Structure formats: structure tokens, C-alpha cells
Amino acid sequence: MNNKDFIAELAQQTGYSTEDTQRFVNSIVEAMGDHFQEDDTVVIPSFGTFEVKKKLERVMVNPSTGQRMLVPPKLVLNFKPNVSWKERVKNGGGE
């Protein structure tokens, strides 16, 4: 499902116009992004948790040359779904 389809379906379910729904979704994503920049965790009840984690530096080996390289530490965004969503996906989408 692409963004246009998602917004159209969400607008239909909520009864708002597609323009209002797009603005609302953009506002949510922007607010979440602001919190990620501050290394905050964003918890959406009944859905899951978005968290910024730090990956430590590590040594990587290039498989073709065998050369060892140091990969610097970096921040990555991690998502942990709610247990109920994990079960839904595990069971093929059925409840």
C-alpha cells in the first residue's frame, strides 16, 4: 500500500477529507521525527514502540578482499511492535 492509498483509506474510515487526513499524518510523522532527533522513545499504545538505539563501533571484513575495516558507531531507529500485533502477523493477519 502506498501513501496515496493509505491516506484515502484512512480518510474514508475517519470521515475527514483526504487533504485534512494528509496534513494530520504529516503532523504526526513530523512530531515523531522531532522526538527521534532528541533521542526520545515514542510509544503508541496498542501499536508499538519506536526507539533510537546506538550501534557500537565494530570491525567488518570485506568478503572479496579480506580487508578489515572499522565501522563507526551510529544511531538507528528501532520499532518493537505490540504483542497483539506480533501475534496477528504470526497467525496470518487473523485475530
Backbone atoms as SQL, in Angstrom:
CREATE TABLE atoms (id INTEGER PRIMARY KEY, chain TEXT, resi INTEGER, resn TEXT, atom TEXT, x REAL, y REAL, z REAL);
INSERT INTO atoms VALUES
  (1, 'A', 1, 'MET', 'N', 0.850, -1.168, 0.000),
  (2, 'A', 1, 'MET', 'CA', 0.000, 0.000, 0.000),
  (3, 'A', 1, 'MET', 'C', 0.900, 1.236, 0.000),
  (4, 'A', 2, 'ASN', 'N', 0.665, 2.118, -0.944),
  (5, 'A', 2, 'ASN', 'CA', 1.464, 3.344, -0.992),
  (6, 'A', 2, 'ASN', 'C', 0.789, 4.449, -0.177),
  (7, 'A', 3, 'ASN', 'N', 1.444, 5.593, -0.077),
  (8, 'A', 3, 'ASN', 'CA', 0.955, 6.691, 0.754),
  (9, 'A', 3, 'ASN', 'C', -0.428, 7.171, 0.301),
  (10, 'A', 4, 'LYS', 'N', -0.625, 7.294, -0.998),
  (11, 'A', 4, 'LYS', 'CA', -1.902, 7.793, -1.519),
  (12, 'A', 4, 'LYS', 'C', -3.045, 6.853, -1.137),
  (13, 'A', 5, 'ASP', 'N', -2.835, 5.558, -1.292),
  (14, 'A', 5, 'ASP', 'CA', -3.860, 4.574, -0.927),
  (15, 'A', 5, 'ASP', 'C', -4.125, 4.593, 0.578),
  (16, 'A', 6, 'PHE', 'N', -3.061, 4.696, 1.360),
  (17, 'A', 6, 'PHE', 'CA', -3.193, 4.717, 2.816),
  (18, 'A', 6, 'PHE', 'C', -4.010, 5.924, 3.271),
  (19, 'A', 7, 'ILE', 'N', -3.684, 7.098, 2.738),
  (20, 'A', 7, 'ILE', 'CA', -4.391, 8.328, 3.108),
  (21, 'A', 7, 'ILE', 'C', -5.856, 8.239, 2.684),
  (22, 'A', 8, 'ALA', 'N', -6.123, 7.719, 1.494),
  (23, 'A', 8, 'ALA', 'CA', -7.505, 7.590, 1.019),
  (24, 'A', 8, 'ALA', 'C', -8.314, 6.657, 1.920),
  (25, 'A', 9, 'GLU', 'N', -7.733, 5.536, 2.306),
  (26, 'A', 9, 'GLU', 'CA', -8.432, 4.592, 3.175),
  (27, 'A', 9, 'GLU', 'C', -8.651, 5.177, 4.566),
  (28, 'A', 10, 'LEU', 'N', -7.634, 5.843, 5.090),
  (29, 'A', 10, 'LEU', 'CA', -7.756, 6.468, 6.404),
  (30, 'A', 10, 'LEU', 'C', -8.810, 7.579, 6.387),
  (31, 'A', 11, 'ALA', 'N', -8.838, 8.362, 5.329),
  (32, 'A', 11, 'ALA', 'CA', -9.838, 9.431, 5.198),
  (33, 'A', 11, 'ALA', 'C', -11.250, 8.842, 5.142),
  (34, 'A', 12, 'GLN', 'N', -11.400, 7.756, 4.428),
  (35, 'A', 12, 'GLN', 'CA', -12.713, 7.117, 4.322),
  (36, 'A', 12, 'GLN', 'C', -13.164, 6.583, 5.681),
  (37, 'A', 13, 'GLN', 'N', -12.251, 5.980, 6.436),
  (38, 'A', 13, 'GLN', 'CA', -12.595, 5.414, 7.740),
  (39, 'A', 13, 'GLN', 'C', -12.920, 6.488, 8.771),
  (40, 'A', 14, 'THR', 'N', -12.244, 7.639, 8.694),
  (41, 'A', 14, 'THR', 'CA', -12.454, 8.685, 9.690),
  (42, 'A', 14, 'THR', 'C', -13.516, 9.694, 9.291),
  (43, 'A', 15, 'GLY', 'N', -13.823, 9.783, 7.992),
  (44, 'A', 15, 'GLY', 'CA', -14.818, 10.747, 7.536),
  (45, 'A', 15, 'GLY', 'C', -14.251, 12.127, 7.255),
  (46, 'A', 16, 'TYR', 'N', -12.942, 12.290, 7.351),
  (47, 'A', 16, 'TYR', 'CA', -12.299, 13.556, 7.026),
  (48, 'A', 16, 'TYR', 'C', -11.914, 13.578, 5.558),
  (49, 'A', 17, 'SER', 'N', -11.623, 14.773, 5.047),
  (50, 'A', 17, 'SER', 'CA', -11.179, 14.886, 3.654),
  (51, 'A', 17, 'SER', 'C', -9.768, 14.325, 3.535),
  (52, 'A', 18, 'THR', 'N', -9.378, 13.981, 2.310),
  (53, 'A', 18, 'THR', 'CA', -8.036, 13.436, 2.106),
  (54, 'A', 18, 'THR', 'C', -6.966, 14.493, 2.425),
  (55, 'A', 19, 'GLU', 'N', -7.273, 15.779, 2.151),
  (56, 'A', 19, 'GLU', 'CA', -6.313, 16.847, 2.440),
  (57, 'A', 19, 'GLU', 'C', -6.095, 16.976, 3.948),
  (58, 'A', 20, 'ASP', 'N', -7.203, 16.966, 4.721),
  (59, 'A', 20, 'ASP', 'CA', -7.080, 17.051, 6.174),
  (60, 'A', 20, 'ASP', 'C', -6.346, 15.837, 6.732),
  (61, 'A', 21, 'THR', 'N', -6.650, 14.673, 6.202),
  (62, 'A', 21, 'THR', 'CA', -6.007, 13.444, 6.659),
  (63, 'A', 21, 'THR', 'C', -4.517, 13.477, 6.348),
  (64, 'A', 22, 'GLN', 'N', -4.138, 13.945, 5.164),
  (65, 'A', 22, 'GLN', 'CA', -2.717, 14.048, 4.794),
  (66, 'A', 22, 'GLN', 'C', -1.989, 14.997, 5.724),
  (67, 'A', 23, 'ARG', 'N', -2.613, 16.151, 6.043),
  (68, 'A', 23, 'ARG', 'CA', -1.993, 17.110, 6.968),
  (69, 'A', 23, 'ARG', 'C', -1.823, 16.485, 8.352),
  (70, 'A', 24, 'PHE', 'N', -2.834, 15.745, 8.794),
  (71, 'A', 24, 'PHE', 'CA', -2.779, 15.105, 10.104),
  (72, 'A', 24, 'PHE', 'C', -1.645, 14.078, 10.162),
  (73, 'A', 25, 'VAL', 'N', -1.549, 13.231, 9.164),
  (74, 'A', 25, 'VAL', 'CA', -0.493, 12.213, 9.122),
  (75, 'A', 25, 'VAL', 'C', 0.884, 12.878, 9.053),
  (76, 'A', 26, 'ASN', 'N', 1.015, 13.921, 8.239),
  (77, 'A', 26, 'ASN', 'CA', 2.295, 14.635, 8.146),
  (78, 'A', 26, 'ASN', 'C', 2.682, 15.247, 9.489),
  (79, 'A', 27, 'SER', 'N', 1.697, 15.775, 10.214),
  (80, 'A', 27, 'SER', 'CA', 1.960, 16.359, 11.535),
  (81, 'A', 27, 'SER', 'C', 2.453, 15.299, 12.516),
  (82, 'A', 28, 'ILE', 'N', 1.837, 14.128, 12.473),
  (83, 'A', 28, 'ILE', 'CA', 2.251, 13.044, 13.364),
  (84, 'A', 28, 'ILE', 'C', 3.684, 12.621, 13.059),
  (85, 'A', 29, 'VAL', 'N', 3.975, 12.428, 11.784),
  (86, 'A', 29, 'VAL', 'CA', 5.322, 11.989, 11.384),
  (87, 'A', 29, 'VAL', 'C', 6.362, 13.051, 11.747),
  (88, 'A', 30, 'GLU', 'N', 6.034, 14.308, 11.546),
  (89, 'A', 30, 'GLU', 'CA', 6.969, 15.383, 11.882),
  (90, 'A', 30, 'GLU', 'C', 7.214, 15.445, 13.391),
  (91, 'A', 31, 'ALA', 'N', 6.164, 15.305, 14.184),
  (92, 'A', 31, 'ALA', 'CA', 6.312, 15.328, 15.641),
  (93, 'A', 31, 'ALA', 'C', 7.147, 14.143, 16.119),
  (94, 'A', 32, 'MET', 'N', 6.914, 12.969, 15.541),
  (95, 'A', 32, 'MET', 'CA', 7.714, 11.801, 15.898),
  (96, 'A', 32, 'MET', 'C', 9.179, 12.032, 15.536),
  (97, 'A', 33, 'GLY', 'N', 9.426, 12.594, 14.360),
  (98, 'A', 33, 'GLY', 'CA', 10.790, 12.885, 13.922),
  (99, 'A', 33, 'GLY', 'C', 11.508, 13.840, 14.855),
  (100, 'A', 34, 'ASP', 'N', 10.775, 14.839, 15.361),
  (101, 'A', 34, 'ASP', 'CA', 11.365, 15.777, 16.317),
  (102, 'A', 34, 'ASP', 'C', 11.808, 15.049, 17.584),
  (103, 'A', 35, 'HIS', 'N', 10.988, 14.116, 18.049),
  (104, 'A', 35, 'HIS', 'CA', 11.347, 13.369, 19.257),
  (105, 'A', 35, 'HIS', 'C', 12.513, 12.419, 19.000),
  (106, 'A', 36, 'PHE', 'N', 12.586, 11.847, 17.800),
  (107, 'A', 36, 'PHE', 'CA', 13.714, 10.967, 17.473),
  (108, 'A', 36, 'PHE', 'C', 15.015, 11.753, 17.463),
  (109, 'A', 37, 'GLN', 'N', 14.974, 13.003, 16.999),
  (110, 'A', 37, 'GLN', 'CA', 16.169, 13.846, 16.983),
  (111, 'A', 37, 'GLN', 'C', 16.688, 14.093, 18.394),
  (112, 'A', 38, 'GLU', 'N', 15.786, 14.058, 19.386),
  (113, 'A', 38, 'GLU', 'CA', 16.166, 14.275, 20.786),
  (114, 'A', 38, 'GLU', 'C', 16.427, 12.956, 21.512),
  (115, 'A', 39, 'ASP', 'N', 16.526, 11.851, 20.772),
  (116, 'A', 39, 'ASP', 'CA', 16.752, 10.510, 21.326),
  (117, 'A', 39, 'ASP', 'C', 15.635, 10.062, 22.262),
  (118, 'A', 40, 'ASP', 'N', 14.427, 10.571, 22.043),
  (119, 'A', 40, 'ASP', 'CA', 13.275, 10.169, 22.847),
  (120, 'A', 40, 'ASP', 'C', 12.661, 8.900, 22.278),
  (121, 'A', 41, 'THR', 'N', 11.983, 8.152, 23.141),
  (122, 'A', 41, 'THR', 'CA', 11.224, 6.979, 22.733),
  (123, 'A', 41, 'THR', 'C', 9.779, 7.410, 22.512),
  (124, 'A', 42, 'VAL', 'N', 9.170, 6.942, 21.424),
  (125, 'A', 42, 'VAL', 'CA', 7.769, 7.248, 21.137),
  (126, 'A', 42, 'VAL', 'C', 6.973, 5.960, 21.271),
  (127, 'A', 43, 'VAL', 'N', 6.024, 5.959, 22.210),
  (128, 'A', 43, 'VAL', 'CA', 5.190, 4.788, 22.453),
  (129, 'A', 43, 'VAL', 'C', 3.784, 5.086, 21.950),
  (130, 'A', 44, 'ILE', 'N', 3.271, 4.227, 21.075),
  (131, 'A', 44, 'ILE', 'CA', 1.896, 4.334, 20.606),
  (132, 'A', 44, 'ILE', 'C', 1.146, 3.145, 21.191),
  (133, 'A', 45, 'PRO', 'N', 0.275, 3.403, 22.185),
  (134, 'A', 45, 'PRO', 'CA', -0.431, 2.300, 22.833),
  (135, 'A', 45, 'PRO', 'C', -1.180, 1.441, 21.818),
  (136, 'A', 46, 'SER', 'N', -1.194, 0.167, 22.039),
  (137, 'A', 46, 'SER', 'CA', -1.864, -0.819, 21.192),
  (138, 'A', 46, 'SER', 'C', -1.225, -0.949, 19.808),
  (139, 'A', 47, 'PHE', 'N', -0.062, -0.321, 19.592),
  (140, 'A', 47, 'PHE', 'CA', 0.623, -0.466, 18.305),
  (141, 'A', 47, 'PHE', 'C', 2.070, -0.887, 18.500),
  (142, 'A', 48, 'GLY', 'N', 2.867, -0.045, 19.183),
  (143, 'A', 48, 'GLY', 'CA', 4.259, -0.409, 19.400),
  (144, 'A', 48, 'GLY', 'C', 5.098, 0.754, 19.889),
  (145, 'A', 49, 'THR', 'N', 6.405, 0.523, 19.936),
  (146, 'A', 49, 'THR', 'CA', 7.360, 1.489, 20.461),
  (147, 'A', 49, 'THR', 'C', 8.451, 1.762, 19.430),
  (148, 'A', 50, 'PHE', 'N', 8.686, 3.044, 19.177),
  (149, 'A', 50, 'PHE', 'CA', 9.785, 3.480, 18.325),
  (150, 'A', 50, 'PHE', 'C', 10.883, 4.004, 19.243),
  (151, 'A', 51, 'GLU', 'N', 12.113, 3.555, 19.012),
  (152, 'A', 51, 'GLU', 'CA', 13.200, 3.910, 19.907),
  (153, 'A', 51, 'GLU', 'C', 14.483, 4.122, 19.107),
  (154, 'A', 52, 'VAL', 'N', 15.248, 5.146, 19.495),
  (155, 'A', 52, 'VAL', 'CA', 16.554, 5.402, 18.882),
  (156, 'A', 52, 'VAL', 'C', 17.581, 4.618, 19.688),
  (157, 'A', 53, 'LYS', 'N', 18.342, 3.777, 18.994),
  (158, 'A', 53, 'LYS', 'CA', 19.377, 2.976, 19.655),
  (159, 'A', 53, 'LYS', 'C', 20.737, 3.298, 19.040),
  (160, 'A', 54, 'LYS', 'N', 21.771, 3.131, 19.850),
  (161, 'A', 54, 'LYS', 'CA', 23.125, 3.365, 19.368),
  (162, 'A', 54, 'LYS', 'C', 23.780, 2.030, 19.071),
  (163, 'A', 55, 'LYS', 'N', 24.252, 1.873, 17.837),
  (164, 'A', 55, 'LYS', 'CA', 25.024, 0.685, 17.473),
  (165, 'A', 55, 'LYS', 'C', 26.490, 1.003, 17.729),
  (166, 'A', 56, 'LEU', 'N', 27.152, 0.119, 18.426),
  (167, 'A', 56, 'LEU', 'CA', 28.554, 0.326, 18.759),
  (168, 'A', 56, 'LEU', 'C', 29.444, 0.165, 17.540),
  (169, 'A', 57, 'GLU', 'N', 30.656, 0.721, 17.626),
  (170, 'A', 57, 'GLU', 'CA', 31.593, 0.535, 16.526),
  (171, 'A', 57, 'GLU', 'C', 32.011, -0.937, 16.484),
  (172, 'A', 58, 'ARG', 'N', 32.328, -1.393, 15.272),
  (173, 'A', 58, 'ARG', 'CA', 32.670, -2.801, 15.103),
  (174, 'A', 58, 'ARG', 'C', 33.650, -2.948, 13.950),
  (175, 'A', 59, 'VAL', 'N', 34.267, -4.108, 13.900),
  (176, 'A', 59, 'VAL', 'CA', 35.195, -4.412, 12.815),
  (177, 'A', 59, 'VAL', 'C', 34.445, -5.256, 11.790),
  (178, 'A', 60, 'MET', 'N', 34.554, -4.859, 10.533),
  (179, 'A', 60, 'MET', 'CA', 33.887, -5.556, 9.445),
  (180, 'A', 60, 'MET', 'C', 34.956, -6.067, 8.482),
  (181, 'A', 61, 'VAL', 'N', 34.721, -7.217, 7.881),
  (182, 'A', 61, 'VAL', 'CA', 35.660, -7.773, 6.920),
  (183, 'A', 61, 'VAL', 'C', 35.011, -7.775, 5.549),
  (184, 'A', 62, 'ASN', 'N', 35.707, -7.175, 4.573),
  (185, 'A', 62, 'ASN', 'CA', 35.233, -7.193, 3.193),
  (186, 'A', 62, 'ASN', 'C', 35.416, -8.614, 2.667),
  (187, 'A', 63, 'PRO', 'N', 34.323, -9.296, 2.273),
  (188, 'A', 63, 'PRO', 'CA', 34.440, -10.704, 1.877),
  (189, 'A', 63, 'PRO', 'C', 35.280, -10.931, 0.610),
  (190, 'A', 64, 'SER', 'N', 35.302, -9.964, -0.292),
  (191, 'A', 64, 'SER', 'CA', 36.051, -10.182, -1.531),
  (192, 'A', 64, 'SER', 'C', 37.549, -9.931, -1.374),
  (193, 'A', 65, 'THR', 'N', 37.929, -8.968, -0.533),
  (194, 'A', 65, 'THR', 'CA', 39.350, -8.652, -0.382),
  (195, 'A', 65, 'THR', 'C', 39.934, -9.152, 0.937),
  (196, 'A', 66, 'GLY', 'N', 39.077, -9.438, 1.904),
  (197, 'A', 66, 'GLY', 'CA', 39.560, -9.863, 3.211),
  (198, 'A', 66, 'GLY', 'C', 40.060, -8.705, 4.061),
  (199, 'A', 67, 'GLN', 'N', 39.909, -7.486, 3.552),
  (200, 'A', 67, 'GLN', 'CA', 40.380, -6.309, 4.275),
  (201, 'A', 67, 'GLN', 'C', 39.460, -6.023, 5.458),
  (202, 'A', 68, 'ARG', 'N', 40.067, -5.730, 6.604),
  (203, 'A', 68, 'ARG', 'CA', 39.297, -5.410, 7.813),
  (204, 'A', 68, 'ARG', 'C', 39.109, -3.898, 7.875),
  (205, 'A', 69, 'MET', 'N', 37.888, -3.489, 8.223),
  (206, 'A', 69, 'MET', 'CA', 37.572, -2.057, 8.319),
  (207, 'A', 69, 'MET', 'C', 36.836, -1.801, 9.623),
  (208, 'A', 70, 'LEU', 'N', 37.060, -0.627, 10.186),
  (209, 'A', 70, 'LEU', 'CA', 36.374, -0.221, 11.400),
  (210, 'A', 70, 'LEU', 'C', 35.122, 0.558, 11.008),
  (211, 'A', 71, 'VAL', 'N', 33.954, 0.075, 11.426),
  (212, 'A', 71, 'VAL', 'CA', 32.693, 0.760, 11.157),
  (213, 'A', 71, 'VAL', 'C', 32.384, 1.624, 12.377),
  (214, 'A', 72, 'PRO', 'N', 32.209, 2.936, 12.176),
  (215, 'A', 72, 'PRO', 'CA', 31.984, 3.824, 13.323),
  (216, 'A', 72, 'PRO', 'C', 30.612, 3.590, 13.961),
  (217, 'A', 73, 'PRO', 'N', 30.444, 4.037, 15.216),
  (218, 'A', 73, 'PRO', 'CA', 29.137, 3.896, 15.860),
  (219, 'A', 73, 'PRO', 'C', 28.110, 4.773, 15.152),
  (220, 'A', 74, 'LYS', 'N', 26.845, 4.377, 15.248),
  (221, 'A', 74, 'LYS', 'CA', 25.794, 5.179, 14.626),
  (222, 'A', 74, 'LYS', 'C', 24.485, 4.959, 15.375),
  (223, 'A', 75, 'LEU', 'N', 23.560, 5.889, 15.159),
  (224, 'A', 75, 'LEU', 'CA', 22.233, 5.798, 15.750),
  (225, 'A', 75, 'LEU', 'C', 21.285, 5.190, 14.728),
  (226, 'A', 76, 'VAL', 'N', 20.429, 4.269, 15.181),
  (227, 'A', 76, 'VAL', 'CA', 19.448, 3.636, 14.294),
  (228, 'A', 76, 'VAL', 'C', 18.083, 3.698, 14.961),
  (229, 'A', 77, 'LEU', 'N', 17.049, 3.723, 14.144),
  (230, 'A', 77, 'LEU', 'CA', 15.682, 3.730, 14.651),
  (231, 'A', 77, 'LEU', 'C', 15.181, 2.302, 14.723),
  (232, 'A', 78, 'ASN', 'N', 14.636, 1.933, 15.874),
  (233, 'A', 78, 'ASN', 'CA', 14.167, 0.574, 16.104),
  (234, 'A', 78, 'ASN', 'C', 12.673, 0.618, 16.408),
  (235, 'A', 79, 'PHE', 'N', 11.922, -0.354, 15.895),
  (236, 'A', 79, 'PHE', 'CA', 10.493, -0.468, 16.189),
  (237, 'A', 79, 'PHE', 'C', 10.215, -1.815, 16.831),
  (238, 'A', 80, 'LYS', 'N', 9.527, -1.784, 17.947),
  (239, 'A', 80, 'LYS', 'CA', 9.123, -3.015, 18.625),
  (240, 'A', 80, 'LYS', 'C', 7.594, -3.036, 18.650),
  (241, 'A', 81, 'PRO', 'N', 6.974, -3.929, 17.874),
  (242, 'A', 81, 'PRO', 'CA', 5.511, -3.958, 17.835),
  (243, 'A', 81, 'PRO', 'C', 4.914, -4.480, 19.134),
  (244, 'A', 82, 'ASN', 'N', 3.673, -4.089, 19.365),
  (245, 'A', 82, 'ASN', 'CA', 2.907, -4.572, 20.498),
  (246, 'A', 82, 'ASN', 'C', 2.726, -6.080, 20.361),
  (247, 'A', 83, 'VAL', 'N', 2.611, -6.774, 21.479),
  (248, 'A', 83, 'VAL', 'CA', 2.492, -8.236, 21.475),
  (249, 'A', 83, 'VAL', 'C', 1.290, -8.689, 20.644),
  (250, 'A', 84, 'SER', 'N', 0.170, -7.970, 20.742),
  (251, 'A', 84, 'SER', 'CA', -1.023, -8.371, 19.988),
  (252, 'A', 84, 'SER', 'C', -0.785, -8.282, 18.479),
  (253, 'A', 85, 'TRP', 'N', -0.026, -7.271, 18.026),
  (254, 'A', 85, 'TRP', 'CA', 0.277, -7.158, 16.593),
  (255, 'A', 85, 'TRP', 'C', 1.229, -8.253, 16.145),
  (256, 'A', 86, 'LYS', 'N', 2.176, -8.607, 17.016),
  (257, 'A', 86, 'LYS', 'CA', 3.084, -9.713, 16.683),
  (258, 'A', 86, 'LYS', 'C', 2.291, -10.990, 16.461),
  (259, 'A', 87, 'GLU', 'N', 1.332, -11.240, 17.342),
  (260, 'A', 87, 'GLU', 'CA', 0.505, -12.449, 17.230),
  (261, 'A', 87, 'GLU', 'C', -0.356, -12.421, 15.975),
  (262, 'A', 88, 'ARG', 'N', -0.920, -11.254, 15.655),
  (263, 'A', 88, 'ARG', 'CA', -1.746, -11.139, 14.433),
  (264, 'A', 88, 'ARG', 'C', -0.943, -11.500, 13.190),
  (265, 'A', 89, 'VAL', 'N', 0.263, -10.940, 13.103),
  (266, 'A', 89, 'VAL', 'CA', 1.110, -11.203, 11.937),
  (267, 'A', 89, 'VAL', 'C', 1.530, -12.660, 11.917),
  (268, 'A', 90, 'LYS', 'N', 1.881, -13.174, 13.071),
  (269, 'A', 90, 'LYS', 'CA', 2.307, -14.573, 13.183),
  (270, 'A', 90, 'LYS', 'C', 1.204, -15.537, 12.743),
  (271, 'A', 91, 'ASN', 'N', -0.040, -15.168, 13.053),
  (272, 'A', 91, 'ASN', 'CA', -1.181, -16.028, 12.708),
  (273, 'A', 91, 'ASN', 'C', -1.774, -15.692, 11.342),
  (274, 'A', 92, 'GLY', 'N', -1.069, -14.955, 10.531),
  (275, 'A', 92, 'GLY', 'CA', -1.530, -14.675, 9.169),
  (276, 'A', 92, 'GLY', 'C', -2.531, -13.559, 9.074),
  (277, 'A', 93, 'GLY', 'N', -2.578, -12.651, 10.042),
  (278, 'A', 93, 'GLY', 'CA', -3.465, -11.497, 9.968),
  (279, 'A', 93, 'GLY', 'C', -4.816, -11.698, 10.625),
  (280, 'A', 94, 'GLY', 'N', -5.178, -12.926, 10.944),
  (281, 'A', 94, 'GLY', 'CA', -6.453, -13.170, 11.613),
  (282, 'A', 94, 'GLY', 'C', -6.341, -12.889, 13.092),
  (283, 'A', 95, 'GLU', 'N', -7.489, -12.604, 13.699),
  (284, 'A', 95, 'GLU', 'CA', -7.460, -12.303, 15.148),
  (285, 'A', 95, 'GLU', 'C', -7.666, -13.538, 15.967);
